[in-house]
Amino acid sequence: QVQLVEAGGGLVRAGGSLRLSCAASGSTLSTYKMGWFRQAPGKEREFVASINWSSGSTNVADSVKGRFTISRDSAKNTVYLQMNSLKPEDTARYSCAVARGGPGYDYWGQGTQVTVSS
């Protein structure tokens, strides 16, 4: 019902920056919140950041606070993750997701790989 396509991942040196984007299509009118998650090999998926679609209020994980910023472009149904001062421990596959008002997230993208070299 909702399709999510992430883009912007790649290989970057420590201290560098990347901007990820996630474009939503399909039945997007009921979007309540969009979020970013990441998962490294052998580790569980972890929350990175989220944004309330109507208010624009954000929630950012302590591990990336001060370095990552989440934003949205409502007209484009797109959410962004600006990643600055990247560290090797940020290496992971980053996925975006949509929540429609209930607990948890309802739709997930395929993800985009971010690799930070030291």
C-alpha positions in Angstrom: 0.0 0.0 0.0 2.9 2.3 0.8 6.2 1.9 -1.0 9.4 3.4 0.3 12.6 3.9 -1.7 15.7 5.0 0.0 18.7 6.6 -1.7 21.9 8.4 -0.9 24.0 5.7 0.8 27.5 5.1 -0.2 31.1 4.9 1.0 32.4 7.9 2.9 35.5 8.5 5.1 35.2 9.2 8.8 34.2 12.8 9.4 32.4 13.0 6.2 28.7 13.6 5.5 25.9 11.9 3.6 22.3 12.8 3.0 19.8 10.0 2.8 16.4 10.3 1.3 13.3 8.2 1.4 10.5 8.8 -1.1 7.1 7.4 -0.2 4.4 6.5 -2.8 1.1 4.8 -2.8 -1.5 5.5 0.0 0.4 8.1 1.9 -2.5 10.3 3.2 -2.6 8.6 6.6 1.1 8.9 7.3 1.6 9.8 11.0 5.3 9.4 11.5 8.3 8.4 9.4 11.5 7.1 10.9 15.0 5.9 10.1 16.5 2.7 11.4 19.8 1.1 10.9 21.2 -2.4 11.1 24.8 -3.6 11.1 25.8 -7.2 10.4 25.3 -9.3 13.4 23.4 -6.6 15.3 19.8 -5.9 15.9 18.0 -3.1 14.0 18.1 0.1 16.0 16.2 3.3 15.9 17.9 6.4 14.5 15.4 9.2 14.2 11.7 9.9 13.5 9.6 12.8 12.5 5.9 13.5 13.0 4.5 14.2 9.6 2.0 16.8 10.6 3.8 18.8 13.2 7.4 18.2 12.1 8.5 17.4 15.6 11.5 15.0 15.7 13.0 12.4 17.9 16.7 11.5 17.5 18.6 8.7 19.2 21.2 9.7 21.7 23.9 7.8 19.7 23.5 10.2 16.8 22.2 13.4 18.4 24.1 16.4 17.4 25.3 14.7 14.2 22.2 13.5 12.4 19.2 15.6 11.5 15.9 14.3 10.2 13.6 16.5 8.0 10.7 16.1 5.6 9.4 17.6 2.4 5.7 17.1 2.6 5.0 18.1 -0.9 7.4 15.4 -2.1 6.4 12.8 0.5 10.0 12.5 1.2 12.0 12.3 4.4 15.7 13.0 4.7 18.5 12.1 7.1 21.4 14.4 7.1 24.4 12.6 8.5 27.4 14.7 9.6 30.6 13.8 11.3 30.2 10.2 10.4 32.0 7.5 12.3 32.9 3.9 11.4 30.4 2.7 13.9 27.7 4.4 11.8 28.3 1.8 9.2 25.0 0.0 8.6 22.1 -0.5 6.3 19.7 2.4 6.8 16.0 1.9 6.2 13.1 4.2 6.5 9.6 3.3 7.7 6.1 4.7 8.0 3.8 4.6 11.0 0.1 5.2 10.6 -0.9 6.1 14.1 -0.7 2.8 15.9 2.2 1.3 17.8 5.2 0.4 15.7 5.8 1.0 12.1 3.7 -0.4 9.3 5.8 -0.1 6.1 9.5 -0.5 5.5 11.8 0.3 2.7 14.6 -1.9 1.4 17.3 0.2 2.8 20.5 1.9 1.6 24.0 0.9 2.6 26.2 3.4 4.5 29.8 2.5 4.9 32.2 4.7 6.8 35.9 4.0 6.5 38.5 4.9 9.1 
